[in-house]
Amino acid sequence: MTFLEVVAVLLAGAAAGTINTVVGSGTLITFPTLLALGIPPVTANVSNNIGLVPGSLSGAIGYRRELRGQRPRLLRLGAASLLGGALGAVLLLVLPAAAFDAIVPVLIGLGCVLVLLQPWVSARVAARAAARGVERPEHGALWVWVLVFLAGIYGGYFGAAQGVILMAILGVGLQESMQRNNATKNVLALLVNAVAAVLFIALADVDWAIAGLIALGAVVGGQIGATVGRRLPPVVLRGVIVTVGVAAITVFLVN
């Protein structure tokens, strides 16, 4: 790679690490950058996933204050993310990309709608539970676990806008603030990316130079994202999530 190409990958990694921590669509920056440099699509996707893992860890550490008291929840939902991420990584290696191309924009769009409607939907869910004389489980009902598992499959397969989908699920299924849900999202996305990375290292071709450059940038970006993200009011954070989601849908439809 030339010097300018190295700088481009580093900057893309930093931007992706920042966006992943705040929302979760950093792949929409790094993946097209790698394709523009002539990296084959599967190699680019695999190397990008591995490179973004340290950035996800950096972002999760940056949100450690909001993670206090969530250990039981993270253990429960983390298992779903690990299983889903592993399955998604295997699907990437064995299925043609066209198998998921049609459903990805639909999933992201649904996530955006749920994020917008989350206060109303969450209130309705709580009201119905109260009317039945039951409380929503602190760590989410079974359907939350199932949807986190499905989001993990998608995240292990590609991952762009995985955070939008997770924030929609957590916002409706959990009685928590958006900032605490964002912290949970960062850990779940980290687990998905990490288990997928382990499988990719064992079974796929990795461009380690690319992965290393993205990792360096993403670690810095993760800290920037944690600093910026926790300062955003709920309505602003919701707006950022939807904006990124719409951008992701546009990219998929154009391509």
VENMOJO-V391686 format. One record per run of one state. SS is the DSSP state (H for helix, E for strand, C for the rest). FROM is the first residue (numbers start at 1). TO is the last residue. If there is no record, write none. Layout:
# VENMOJO-V391686
SS	FROM	TO
SS	FROM	TO
This chain:
# VENMOJO-V391686
C	1	2
H	3	22
C	23	26
H	27	36
C	37	40
H	41	62
C	63	63
H	64	67
C	68	70
H	71	94
C	95	97
H	98	131
C	132	141
H	142	157
C	158	161
H	162	173
C	174	177
H	178	203
C	204	207
H	208	229
C	230	233
H	234	254
C	255	255
